[in-house]
């Protein structure tokens, strides 16, 4: 099959999975509501469309004030984390690069915790996206600097170990800060374990950051393809490798920060989704990046649906679900990477 054929097939598969996940996410919940009625109610909100869904006012409230924003937030967060993971992998030419393992998520988590504990109120809410971005960039820079200086060029295993060390250190500081304000512990711990139960306000808060970071990363797909052949070859083709790496690094960190600011620390999305996409569509970043965004959206919506239903009426933290899937997947990818390097 040609590369174009593989890309079209992958787009079809990912689109179908995303559609199914959205339907499942909207239909799942304590209140039993017909998927057909939900679809009619959604279509009725479109301009120039008038359909009778049969939903009662309280059911419409459940759909549009609880389920729709939750599903959309899960889709956006999952898309951003997967896109950031693919972007980091292109920048570092490392298949194990991931927002969680590189320290980006831990850095964002630490700075958001500092804002919540020491600012609070409206000022704290307004500062969350900026603080998360600064922390994400700082975490990645620390991990890369440590891996580069300690590992003779920063190989795959060295970068991962550096990321784990930075993540552990930043998490330790975060835990210490949490103890300074015990009355906020429950809220912070719920946030750390991952939660996409926010409403329309959180979607509006991260929308500009999500749009900017997504557009910038997607526009660099072709340049990441050139960069993947090596810095010397890329420079000979007229590419400013350092500028491309820095731009994608900032955009991927902004995407990570946007996701962490509203959902907490959700691991492994940035590893699982890009690798599955590469299996389906090949290695070109022009294809991998947009499909990773769509695949990440589908993955996290499904994970959230499982988290809401597996222990109903209780709710499992979404980070637990992604870890169950991602941890063994990470081990498999690590084994394959070590075989390639040896």
C-alpha positions as CSV (number, residue, x, y, z in Angstrom):
1,X,0.0,0.0,0.0
2,X,1.2,3.5,-0.9
3,X,2.0,6.1,1.8
4,X,-1.1,8.1,0.7
5,X,-3.2,5.0,1.0
6,X,-1.9,4.2,4.4
7,X,-2.6,7.8,5.5
8,X,-6.2,7.7,4.2
9,X,-6.8,4.4,5.9
10,X,-5.4,5.7,9.2
11,X,-7.5,8.8,9.0
12,X,-10.6,6.7,8.4
13,X,-9.8,4.4,11.4
14,X,-9.0,7.2,13.8
15,X,-12.1,9.2,12.7
16,X,-14.4,6.2,13.3
17,X,-12.8,5.5,16.7
18,X,-13.2,9.2,17.6
19,X,-16.8,9.3,16.6
20,X,-17.6,6.1,18.5
21,X,-15.8,7.4,21.6
22,X,-17.7,10.7,21.5
23,X,-21.1,8.9,21.2
24,X,-20.1,6.6,24.1
25,X,-19.0,9.5,26.2
26,X,-22.2,11.4,25.7
27,X,-24.4,8.4,26.3
28,X,-22.6,7.1,29.4
29,X,-23.8,8.3,32.8
30,X,-26.2,7.7,35.7
31,X,-29.1,9.1,33.8
32,X,-30.1,6.8,31.0
33,X,-30.6,9.0,27.9
34,X,-31.0,7.6,24.4
35,X,-28.0,8.2,22.1
36,X,-30.5,9.0,19.3
37,X,-32.2,11.7,21.4
38,X,-28.7,13.2,22.3
39,X,-27.8,13.3,18.5
40,X,-31.1,15.0,17.7
41,X,-30.6,17.5,20.5
42,X,-27.1,18.3,19.2
43,X,-28.3,18.7,15.6
44,X,-31.1,21.0,16.9
45,X,-28.5,23.4,18.1
46,X,-27.1,23.9,14.6
47,X,-28.1,27.0,12.7
48,X,-31.1,26.6,10.4
49,X,-31.9,23.2,11.9
50,X,-35.0,22.4,13.9
51,X,-35.5,18.9,15.3
52,X,-37.5,17.6,18.2
53,X,-35.2,15.4,20.4
54,X,-37.9,14.5,23.0
55,X,-35.5,15.4,25.8
56,X,-37.0,16.9,29.0
57,X,-35.5,20.2,30.3
58,X,-33.6,18.4,33.0
59,X,-32.2,15.9,30.5
60,X,-31.1,18.7,28.2
61,X,-29.3,20.3,31.2
62,X,-27.5,17.0,31.9
63,X,-26.4,16.7,28.3
64,X,-25.4,20.3,27.6
65,X,-24.1,21.4,31.0
66,X,-22.4,18.2,32.1
67,X,-21.7,15.7,29.4
68,X,-21.0,17.8,26.4
69,X,-18.4,20.0,28.1
70,X,-16.8,17.0,29.8
71,X,-16.5,15.1,26.6
72,X,-15.1,18.1,24.7
73,X,-12.6,18.8,27.5
74,X,-11.4,15.2,27.5
75,X,-11.0,15.4,23.7
76,X,-9.1,18.6,23.8
77,X,-6.8,17.5,26.6
78,X,-6.2,14.1,25.0
79,X,-5.4,15.7,21.7
80,X,-3.0,18.2,23.2
81,X,-1.1,15.6,25.2
82,X,-0.8,13.3,22.2
83,X,0.3,16.1,19.9
84,X,2.8,17.3,22.5
85,X,4.2,13.8,22.8
86,X,4.6,13.5,19.0
87,X,6.2,16.9,18.9
88,X,8.7,16.1,21.6
89,X,9.6,12.9,19.9
90,X,10.3,14.8,16.7
91,X,12.4,17.5,18.5
92,X,14.5,15.0,20.4
93,X,14.4,12.2,17.8
94,X,13.5,9.9,20.7
95,X,10.5,7.6,20.6
96,X,10.2,7.7,24.4
97,X,9.8,11.4,24.7
98,X,6.5,12.3,26.4
99,X,5.2,15.2,28.4
100,X,4.9,13.1,31.6
101,X,8.3,11.3,31.3
102,X,10.2,14.5,30.2
103,X,9.2,16.4,33.3
104,X,6.9,18.8,31.5
105,X,3.8,17.6,33.3
106,X,5.5,17.6,36.6
107,X,6.9,21.1,36.1
108,X,3.5,22.4,35.1
109,X,1.9,20.5,38.1
110,X,4.4,22.1,40.5
111,X,3.8,25.7,39.3
112,X,0.1,25.3,39.3
113,X,0.2,23.9,42.8
114,X,2.3,26.9,43.9
115,X,-0.3,29.3,42.3
116,X,-3.2,27.5,44.0
117,X,-1.5,27.4,47.4
118,X,0.0,30.9,47.5
119,X,-2.3,33.0,45.3
120,X,-5.7,31.4,45.3
121,X,-8.9,33.3,44.4
122,X,-9.3,35.0,41.0
123,X,-5.7,36.0,40.7
124,X,-4.7,32.3,41.1
125,X,-7.1,31.2,38.4
126,X,-5.9,33.8,36.0
127,X,-2.3,32.8,36.6
128,X,-2.7,29.1,36.1
129,X,-2.1,28.8,32.3
130,X,1.0,31.1,32.4
131,X,2.4,29.3,35.5
132,X,1.8,25.9,33.9
133,X,3.6,26.9,30.7
134,X,6.6,28.2,32.6
135,X,6.7,25.0,34.6
136,X,6.4,22.7,31.6
137,X,9.2,24.5,29.7
138,X,11.4,24.4,32.8
139,X,10.8,20.7,33.4
140,X,11.7,19.8,29.8
141,X,14.8,22.0,29.8
142,X,16.0,20.4,33.1
143,X,15.5,16.9,31.8
144,X,17.2,17.5,28.5
145,X,20.1,19.3,30.1
146,X,20.6,16.6,32.6
147,X,20.4,13.8,30.0
148,X,22.7,15.6,27.6
149,X,25.4,16.2,30.1
150,X,25.2,12.8,31.8
151,X,24.8,10.5,28.8
152,X,27.3,11.4,26.2
153,X,24.8,13.0,23.8
154,X,21.6,12.1,25.5
155,X,20.6,8.7,24.3
156,X,17.1,7.2,24.6
157,X,17.6,5.5,28.0
158,X,19.6,8.5,29.4
159,X,16.9,11.0,28.5
160,X,14.2,8.9,30.0
161,X,16.2,8.4,33.2
162,X,16.9,12.1,33.4
163,X,13.2,12.8,32.9
164,X,12.2,10.4,35.7
165,X,14.8,12.0,38.0
166,X,13.5,15.5,37.2
167,X,9.9,14.4,37.6
168,X,10.6,12.8,41.0
169,X,12.4,15.9,42.2
170,X,9.6,18.3,41.1
171,X,6.9,16.0,42.5
172,X,8.7,15.9,45.9
173,X,8.7,19.7,45.9
174,X,5.0,19.7,45.0
175,X,4.2,17.3,47.8
176,X,6.1,19.5,50.3
177,X,4.1,22.6,49.1
178,X,0.8,20.7,49.5
179,X,1.5,20.1,53.1
180,X,1.7,23.9,53.7
181,X,-2.0,24.2,53.0
182,X,-3.7,21.0,54.3
183,X,-7.2,22.3,53.6
184,X,-6.5,22.2,49.8
185,X,-5.1,18.7,49.8
186,X,-8.3,16.9,48.6
187,X,-8.7,19.3,45.7
188,X,-5.0,19.1,44.7
189,X,-4.9,15.3,45.0
190,X,-8.0,15.0,42.8
191,X,-6.3,17.2,40.3
192,X,-3.0,15.3,40.4
193,X,-4.8,12.0,39.6
194,X,-6.5,13.5,36.5
195,X,-9.9,15.0,36.1
196,X,-11.8,16.3,33.1
197,X,-15.0,17.1,34.9
198,X,-14.7,20.8,34.4
199,X,-17.3,22.8,32.5
200,X,-17.5,25.3,29.8
201,X,-15.4,27.9,31.8
202,X,-12.3,25.7,31.7
203,X,-12.7,25.1,28.0
204,X,-12.9,28.8,27.4
205,X,-9.9,29.4,29.6
206,X,-7.5,27.1,27.6
207,X,-9.0,27.6,24.2
208,X,-6.6,30.4,22.9
209,X,-3.5,28.5,24.3
210,X,-4.7,25.2,22.8
211,X,-5.4,26.7,19.4
212,X,-2.0,28.5,19.2
213,X,0.0,25.5,20.3
214,X,-1.8,23.1,18.0
215,X,-1.5,25.3,14.9
216,X,2.2,25.9,15.5
217,X,3.1,22.3,16.0
218,X,1.0,21.1,13.0
219,X,2.7,23.7,10.8
220,X,6.1,22.3,11.6
221,X,5.3,18.7,10.5
222,X,7.3,19.0,7.2
223,X,10.2,20.6,9.0
224,X,10.3,17.8,11.6
225,X,10.4,15.3,8.7
226,X,13.5,17.1,7.4
227,X,15.0,17.3,10.9
228,X,14.6,13.5,11.3
229,X,17.3,12.8,8.8
230,X,19.9,14.5,11.0
231,X,21.0,18.0,11.8
232,X,23.8,18.1,9.2
233,X,21.6,17.0,6.4
234,X,18.8,19.4,7.5
235,X,21.2,22.3,7.6
236,X,22.5,21.4,4.1
237,X,18.9,21.6,2.9
238,X,18.6,25.1,4.3
239,X,16.8,24.3,7.6
240,X,17.6,26.2,10.8
241,X,17.5,23.2,13.0
242,X,17.9,25.0,16.4
243,X,15.1,27.4,15.6
244,X,12.8,24.6,14.6
245,X,13.5,22.6,17.7
246,X,13.0,25.6,20.0
247,X,9.7,26.6,18.3
248,X,8.3,23.1,18.5
249,X,9.6,22.7,22.0
250,X,7.8,25.9,23.2
251,X,4.6,25.0,21.3
252,X,4.5,21.4,22.7
253,X,5.2,22.7,26.2
254,X,2.3,25.2,25.8
255,X,0.0,22.3,24.7
256,X,1.1,20.3,27.7
257,X,0.6,23.3,30.0
258,X,-2.9,23.9,28.6
259,X,-3.9,20.3,29.3
260,X,-2.3,20.1,32.8
261,X,-3.9,23.4,33.8
262,X,-7.4,22.0,33.5
263,X,-7.0,18.2,33.9
264,X,-4.1,17.6,36.2
265,X,-1.4,15.0,35.6
266,X,-2.5,12.4,33.0
267,X,0.3,10.1,32.0
268,X,1.2,8.0,28.9
269,X,-1.2,9.6,26.4
270,X,1.8,11.1,24.6
271,X,3.5,7.7,24.2
272,X,0.6,5.4,23.4
273,X,-1.2,7.4,20.8
274,X,1.8,8.6,18.5
275,X,3.1,5.0,18.4
276,X,-0.2,3.5,17.4
277,X,-0.6,6.2,14.8
278,X,2.9,5.4,13.4
279,X,1.9,1.8,13.1
280,X,-1.2,2.8,11.1
281,X,0.1,5.7,9.0
282,X,3.9,5.6,8.8
283,X,6.6,7.9,10.2
284,X,5.9,11.2,8.4
285,X,5.2,13.9,10.9
286,X,2.9,15.7,8.4
287,X,0.6,12.7,9.0
288,X,1.6,11.7,12.5
289,X,0.9,15.1,14.1
290,X,-2.7,15.6,13.1
291,X,-3.7,12.0,13.5
292,X,-2.1,12.0,17.0
293,X,-4.3,14.9,17.9
294,X,-7.4,13.1,16.8
295,X,-6.3,9.8,18.2
296,X,-5.4,11.4,21.6
297,X,-8.9,12.9,21.7
298,X,-10.5,9.5,21.1
299,X,-8.2,7.8,23.6
300,X,-8.9,10.1,26.5
301,X,-12.7,10.3,25.8
302,X,-12.8,6.5,26.0
303,X,-10.6,6.5,29.1
304,X,-12.9,9.0,30.8
305,X,-16.0,7.0,29.8
306,X,-14.4,3.9,31.4
307,X,-13.4,5.9,34.5
308,X,-17.0,7.1,34.9
309,X,-18.7,3.7,34.4
310,X,-16.4,0.9,35.7
311,X,-17.1,1.7,39.4
312,X,-20.4,3.5,39.0
313,X,-21.8,5.4,40.8
314,X,-18.3,6.1,42.1
315,X,-15.8,7.6,39.7
316,X,-12.2,6.3,39.0
317,X,-9.5,9.0,38.4
318,X,-8.8,9.1,34.7
319,X,-5.1,8.9,35.3
320,X,-5.5,5.5,36.7
321,X,-7.1,4.2,33.5
322,X,-4.4,5.7,31.3
323,X,-1.7,4.2,33.5
324,X,-3.3,0.8,33.3
325,X,-3.0,1.0,29.5
326,X,0.2,3.1,29.2
327,X,2.5,1.4,31.6
328,X,2.7,-2.0,29.8
329,X,2.7,-0.2,26.5
330,X,5.7,1.9,27.6
331,X,7.6,-1.3,28.6
332,X,6.9,-2.8,25.2
333,X,8.1,0.4,23.4
334,X,11.2,0.6,25.6
335,X,12.1,-3.1,24.8
336,X,11.7,-2.4,21.1
337,X,13.8,0.8,21.3
338,X,16.6,-1.0,23.1
339,X,16.7,-3.8,20.5
340,X,16.9,-1.1,17.7
341,X,19.8,0.7,19.5
342,X,21.7,-2.5,20.1
